[in-house]
Structure formats: C-alpha cells, structure tokens
C-alpha cells in the first residue's frame, strides 16, 4: 500500500508528521506500506513553524496513492516572523 502525504507552505507540522510516524512504523513492521510526500510542484516547502520539507513528488509525478492525507490549512505565524 502506498500512502501519500500532502505538504504545502504554512502547513502545520503536526498535521502530517504524526501520520508520517504512524505509517512509517507500519512500514517497518509489515514491509507492506510505502510512505511518500507530495506538493503541488514538488518544490521544497516551509511549514508553519519553520520546518523545511523536500517532497518526494509533485502532483504530476506522484504515483497512485491510497489512502491519501490532506492536512487542513490553518493560520499560523511562521517561526521568525513574529
């Protein structure tokens, strides 16, 4: 099973990192889960609190995923912007 985690600028870290952790453990235990990250264009993103992430795929290069996690967008203050 391939799991896709959507990331985008200002995403709240906990909205995708928690899922990454859970599916990563499932992958380690079962060897049947592949976790990938994706963004609209595949370019690096900066999360709401400053974490930088290099996605594995863009929308156009992403292989089929199931399930798919789409975090909610929240207003946040970027680290260093306050």
JODA-V867158 format. One record per residue. N is the residue number from 0. OMEGA is omega in degrees with one decimal (none if undefined). D_LAST is the distance of its C-alpha to the last C-alpha in Angstrom with 1 decimal. Layout:
# JODA-V867158
n-><N;N>
omega-><OMEGA;OMEGA>
d_last-><D_LAST;D_LAST>
This chain:
# JODA-V867158
n-><0;1;2;3;4;5;6;7;8;9;10;11;12;13;14;15;16;17;18;19;20;21;22;23;24;25;26;27;28;29;30;31;32;33;34;35;36;37;38;39;40;41;42;43;44;45;46;47;48;49;50;51;52;53;54;55;56;57;58;59;60;61;62;63;64;65;66;67;68;69;70;71;72;73;74;75;76;77;78;79;80;81>
omega-><176.0;179.4;177.6;177.8;-180.0;175.2;-178.3;179.3;179.0;175.6;175.9;-175.9;-177.0;-179.3;174.3;-177.6;176.9;177.3;177.6;179.5;-178.0;-179.1;175.3;176.7;177.5;177.7;179.9;-176.2;-172.3;-174.1;-178.1;-178.3;173.6;-178.6;177.2;173.8;178.1;173.8;-175.9;-175.4;179.7;-179.9;177.3;178.1;176.1;-177.9;-176.0;-179.2;171.6;179.0;177.4;-176.7;173.3;-179.0;176.2;-172.7;167.4;176.9;-175.5;-178.8;-175.5;173.4;178.8;-179.6;173.7;-8.3;-177.0;-179.2;177.1;-179.0;177.5;176.3;178.8;172.4;176.6;174.7;178.9;176.4;179.1;-179.8;-175.8;none>
d_last-><40.6;37.6;34.2;31.6;27.9;25.9;22.4;20.2;16.8;14.1;16.9;16.1;17.6;19.9;21.4;23.3;23.3;25.3;27.8;28.0;28.9;31.5;33.2;33.0;35.0;37.4;37.9;38.7;41.1;42.9;42.4;42.5;38.8;36.9;33.1;31.5;28.1;27.9;25.7;26.9;27.7;27.6;24.9;22.2;19.1;15.5;14.7;11.8;10.8;11.9;15.6;17.8;21.1;24.3;26.3;30.0;31.0;30.3;31.7;34.8;35.5;34.7;37.9;38.7;36.6;37.5;35.6;32.4;29.0;26.6;23.4;21.9;18.8;16.1;13.0;10.1;6.4;7.2;6.9;5.6;3.8;0.0>
